[in-house]
Amino acid sequence: MQAEGSGAKRRSLHPVVVMLAVLVLAAAITHVVGAGQYLRVDGHVVPGSYRPISKLDGLSTIFAPPRWIQGAPTRAAGILSVLISVPKGLLKNARLIFLVLMVGGMFGVLRKTGAIDAVADYLVRRASGQVHLVIASIMLVLALGSTFLGFISEYLVLIPIAALVGERLGYGPLFAVAVVGVAAKIGYTTSVTNPYALIVAQPIAGVPTFSGLWLRLGLFLSFIAIGIIYVIVRLKPDRPQQIKPENVATTALSPRHMLILVSLLTAGGVLIWGCTAHRWAATDISAFYLALALVFAALGGLSATQAADAFVEGLNSMMLAALLVGLAGAVQVLLQQSEVLDTLIFGVTRLIHGHARGLTANGIMATEMLLGVAIPSTAGKAAVSMPILAPIARLAGVSGQTSVLAFILGNGLTNMVTPTSGMLLAYLAAAGVGFGEWLRFIAPLFCLLLVISSAVLGIAVHIGY
């Protein structure tokens, strides 16, 4: 794997090895952390309802049968539990896995039509001398969709396209995940009107949905400006001579290609409409991508055999991403079955109780960052943590609005770097980028945004936001 701009080879751990290591670490945690439960009503945790429960642990559980049977005693994870958690994780994240596979199949058909290669060559010719402007424009548009509409999984389809454009421009695989991933993650971190974060978190915190957006909008503008500059400065072409148009083998844009491109843009509008107006879930989007594959095959003049081969080839290109999404789900399954997730929540919330307002607000952000490793789902984390953290914040004099801000900042920052984020792993796998390489690239930006977020929370408390 080439590091950006260096041309030097670096050996990175295989992403499956990274996820299996995280899974083993999660199993070890179940032997150290006690078991406990919160009472839940309609999926929301009831504050103050935590109670410890007995759990079997130690060497006797290493080879014991897993606790998958209703009524079986709670026990720490053993070898069989770890193994069985993998297919259970695949089942848990099945909808997302099918979405990833359908994206791959659809892109395989789209690539077979030749339209994407023609568009990539056209963009390269137009970007000559203006590569930075192209990067900034793409990132701004994607970040707007993420922060206002909550788009993340919808952008997975753009990774192979961005990788193709980056390759034409002489960049390595990191180009695609940097341009798309940084923009999407910054948008989600600020969540100006992101429904997936705010519709759940703000009512629990006792504030109107989508209220307080002025500060989040200011954060978004600041963060995306920093992100764009960071990506432009850090990303260097591996082959700068290929940026010149005369060095690029071009494919002419035919009328058929233009028709496919118009269909693709129209499909993007339909996807936005479906997700916002009709709340399309992962299964709906998967079916939509499957329909798109059929449309592109027809418009591209592909035979049934050609379309089928291209679809299968696209599926194969996303198999690693799909497996990683399933392994990320396995971590959460393992912690849930050993009943240690609620204990972790109870423990970290006790650490922030009774501190000054600024420390409490930052403690909430830190808590959400820690919980984000075990619960990557934004809505799920809000339902679990906000009923507990919001009352603690109020007792310390921190408003519900600031509590929500701390929640979305902690949630977004963690999902930039955690190996348990299924969508982050899917982005990396689709681009062919190792997790270690991504971590080396994103770490300075992550630290900078973390420091700014901490300062903003202090200001928010001071001004009574």
N, C-alpha and C positions, 0 to 999 in steps of 0.2 A: 504494500500500500504506500503510495507516495504521499509525503507530507506536502502541504500547500507551498508551492513556490520553491521547494528545495530540490526536488527530483531524487531525494534520498529514499531508500527503501526502509520501511519500519515494519517490524513484525508486531501484529496486534493479535490479541487473543480472539479466537473465534467467538462470535456473539452467543452461540449456543453454550459454549463453555462458561461464558460470563453469567448467563442466566441460570445454569445448573449450579454454579457457585453461590449465587444469591439464594437459590432454593435450599441448598444445604445449610446456608447461614440461617435462613428462616426456620429450618428444622431445629437447629441448635438453640435458637431463641426460645422455642417452645419448651425446652428443658430448663431454661433459666428463669423465665417469667411465669408467674403464677396464673391460674385461670380465674376468670370472673365474667360477670354478665351485667349489662344494663337492661332494664325493662324498656321495651320498644312499643310504641303505639303508631300504627300506620307507617312503619319504617323509620320513625324518628325516635331518637334516644330520649328517655325521660330523665331530666337532671336529678341528681341525688339518689338514683335508684341502683347504683352499682353495688353488687354483692360478690364477694369471693366465693368460688366453688372449689371443691376438692379435685385434684388432678393427679393421675399417676405419672411419674417421671422416673428418670434414672436408667440404669442399665437394663432393668427388667422390661422396659418399653421398646428397646432398640429392635428386638425381633418379634414384638407382640403384633397381633392383628391390628390393622388400622381402625380408627373409630368412625366407621361409616354407617354402622347400624344404629337405628333409632333406639335410644335407651341404653346404649353401651356406655361404660364409664369414660369420662373425659381423660385423655392421656396425651402425653407429649408425643411428638412425631417420631416414628421409627422408620426403618428402611422401607417397609411396605407402604407406609403412609406417604413417603416421598415419591415412590414410584407411582402409586395410584393417583397422587395429586396432579400428575402431568396430564393424563387423559381427562381428569375432572376439570383441570384448568382450560383444556381445549374446549370442553363442553360449555364451561362458564362463559368463555369469550367466543362462542361459536358464531354469533351474529357478526362480530367484528372480523373474525377470520374469513367468513364468506365474503364480506365486503372487500377485504384485502385481495382475495383470490379473483373476485369479479373485476376489480380494478386492473389486475394484471392481465386477465383474459381480454378485456376490452382494449387495453393499450396494445396488446399483441396484434389484434385485428387492425387497429388504427395504424400501427407501424407498418403492417403488411401492405396497406394501401399506398404507401409512399408519401402520404400527405404531410406527416410529421417531419420527415427528412427534408422535404421541400420547404416547409415553413422554417425549420431550423436554419437551413442555408440562407433563406431570405433574411431572417433576423440577424445572422452573422454579417451579411453584407451591409445591412442598415446600421448595425452597431459599430461598424469600423470607426474607431476614434471616440466612440460614445458609450463604451461598455459600462462605465460607472453610472451613467444616466439610465441605462437599461436596467441595471441591478436595482438602483434606487426606486425606479418606477414600479418594477415588479413587486418589490418588497412592500412598498406603501400600499398597493392595491390589495395584496394578500393580507397584510396586517389589518386593514380596514374591515375586511370580511370576517376576520377572526375576532376582533374586539367588539364589533357591533352585532354580528350574527352567530358567533361561536363556532366558526368553521375550523375544524382540525382534520378530521378523517376525510373530509371532502377534498383536501389538498393532496392526498396521497397520490392521486392520479397525475398530479403535476410533477412529481419527483422524476419519473423517467423522461418526461419532456424537457425539464430543466437540465437533466444530466446530458441529454443529447445536445442541447444548445451549448452547455458548458464545454462539452468535448469539442464541438466545432470551434469554440473560442480559444481552445488550448488549455482549459482548466481540467483539473482532476475531478474525481467523483465527489469530493467535498463541496464543490460548487453548488450542486443541486440541493443538498440537505441544508447548506448554510443559507442560501437565498430563501428557500421556502420555509425551512424549519425555524430560523431565527425570527422571520416575520410573523409566522403563525404563533409561535410561543410568546412573543412580545405582545401580540394582540390579545392573547388569552390571559396573560399576566395582568394586563390593565383592565380588561373586561368593561369597557365603557357601557355597553348595553348587552353584553353576552347573556342570553337567556338561560343557558345551562348552569351558569354560576349564580346569577342574581335572582332568578325566579324562586330558587330554593333558599338561598342564604338570607336575602333581605327580609322576607316575611318572618323567618325564625328570629331574626335580630330585632324585629319590631319596627322596621322602617319601610316606607312605600317602595314597591318594586321600581327599579331603574332610577330612584332618587339619588342625589349626590353625585351626578355624573360629571359635574364641572371639574372636580379634582381628578377624577379618573381620566377625563379627556386630556387634561394638562399632562398627566403622567404618560398617557399614550403618546402624545406628540413628542415629549422629551425622550422616552424610551426608544421609539422607532427611529428618531434622528440618530441617537447613539448607536443603535443596532445597525443602521445602514452604513454609517461611517466605519464602524468596526468591521463589518463584512468586507467593505471595499478595501480597507487598509490591510486586513489579514489575508484575504484571498489573493494569491499571486498565480498567474498562468504558469503551468508546467512547461508549455511550449509557446512562448510569446510570439514566435515567428508565424504561427498559424492564425493569429488574429487578423492578418492582412487578407483581404478578400481574395486576392489573386492566388493565395495558398490554400484556398478552400475549394474542394470539389463540390460544385453546385448542382442542385436538382431544380429544374424549372418548375414553377407553380402552374399546373395545368388547370383548365376549367373544372375538371373532376376534383382536383385537390382543393380548389376554392370552395366548391360545394360542400365538401367534407368539413372544411374549416368553418364555414358558416353554420353547419349542423352542430359542430362542436361548441361554438359560441352560444348557439341557441340552447343547447343542452345545459350549458352552465347557467343560463337564465332560468330554465325549468327547474334545475336542481335547487337554486336559491328560493324559487317560489314554493317548491314542495317542502323544503326544510323549514321555511318561515311560516307559510300559510297553513300547511297541513301537518307540520311536525313529523316529517318523515323520519323513521328510525333506520337503523343499519340494514334491516332486511329490505325495506323499501328502496333504499339507495342501491343495494346490491342488485335488485331486480331492474332498476333503472339502468345501471351499467351493462347488464346483460342485454337489455333492449338496445342500448347504444351500439353494442358490438354487432348486433344483427343489422342495424341501420348502416353502420360504416361498411360492413361487408357488402351490402347491396349497392351502396353508393360507389364503393371502390371497385365494383365489377369482379369481386372475388368469387370463385366457385365454392361450392359447399365444402369440398375437401380442403381447399386453400384456407378458408375461413376457420374450419375446425382445427387444422394444424396450427394456425396462427394463434387461435384462442388457447389451445393447450400449451403452446410455447410460452404464452404470456402467463398462464397459470404457474408453469414451472418456475418462471422468474420470480414469482412472489411466494413460493413455498417456504423459503427461509423466513420471510417476514411473518407469514401466517403461524409458523411454529413458534416464533418468538412471542407473538401475541398470546398464544396458548400457555407458554411457560410463565409469562407475566401473571396470567390468571391463576396458575398453580401456586404461586407464592401466597396470594390472598386466600386461596382455598385452604392451604396448609395452616395458616395462622387462625383462620376462622374455625376449622375443625378442632383445633387444640384449645379453643376458647381463650386465647391470649390477646386478641385484638382489643377487646374492651379494657383489659388490664393495662395495656399500653396507653390507651386514651386516658384512663383514670390517673395513671402515674404522671403523664406529662402535664395534665391540667392542674394537678396539685402543685406542680413546680411554679406555676405562674400566679397562683392565688395569693392575695395579700400584698402585692408589690405596688409601687407607684404607677401612675397612669401610663407614662411613657414606656416603662418596662413591661407593663401588662400588655400593651398593644404589640410591642415587639415579641413578647412571649407568645401571643396568639399566632403571630406570623411564623415563629419558630416551631410551634406545635403543629401547625398545618403543614409545614415543610416535612417534619418527621412523619406525620400521618400519611403524607403523600407517597412515601415509599411503599407503605402497605396497602393504601387505598388510592390508586391513581385516578379513579372516577371522581370528577368534580362534584356532580350532584350527590353521589354517594357519600363523599367526605363531608359535604355541607350538612346532610341529614344526620350524620353521626356526630360531628364535632360542634356545630353551631349551637344546638340546644344546651350544650354544657358550657361552652366558652362564652356565649353572649351574656348569661347571668353573672359569670365571674367578672367579665369586663364592666358590667353596669355597677357592680359593687365597688370596683376600683375607680369609678368615675369616667370610664371610657364609653363613648356613645356607641349605639348599635351600628351607625354608619361607619365609624372607624373600625369596629370589629369586622364588618364585612370587607372593608378595604384590606385589613390584615389577612383575612381569609383568602381573598383572590390573589394577593401578592405572594403569599406562601405557597398556595396551590400552583400558581403559574411558574414560579421560580424552580420548585422541585421538579416539575415535569419537563424542565429543560435538561435535566441531568440524571434523573433516576433511571436505573436499568429495569425497573418494574413498570415503566410506562409503555404499554403495548404499542401505542401509536408512534412514539419516538423510535422504538425498535423497528417498526415497520418502515418509517422514513429511512432509517439508516440502512436497512436491508435492501430496500428498493434502490437506493443510491449506490450500494456496494461499499459502504463506509463502516469501518469497525467502531465499536463503542469507545475504545480507548482513544482512537484518533479524534472522534467527536468531542470527547471530554477534554482533550488537550486544546482543541480549538475553542470550545465554548467557555472554558473555566474563567479566563480573565473577564469576559463580558458578564458572566454569571455573578462573579464577585462584585463587579462595579454596580450592577443593578441591585444586588442585595444591599450594599451600603446605601445607595440612594433610597431604596425602599424603607430601610430602617430610619433614615433621617426624615422622610416624608411622613411616616407614622408618628414620629415625635412632633412634627409640625401640626399634623391633623389633630392630635390631642390638645396641643397648645391653643389652637384657634377654635376649638369646639366643633370640629367637623362632624 
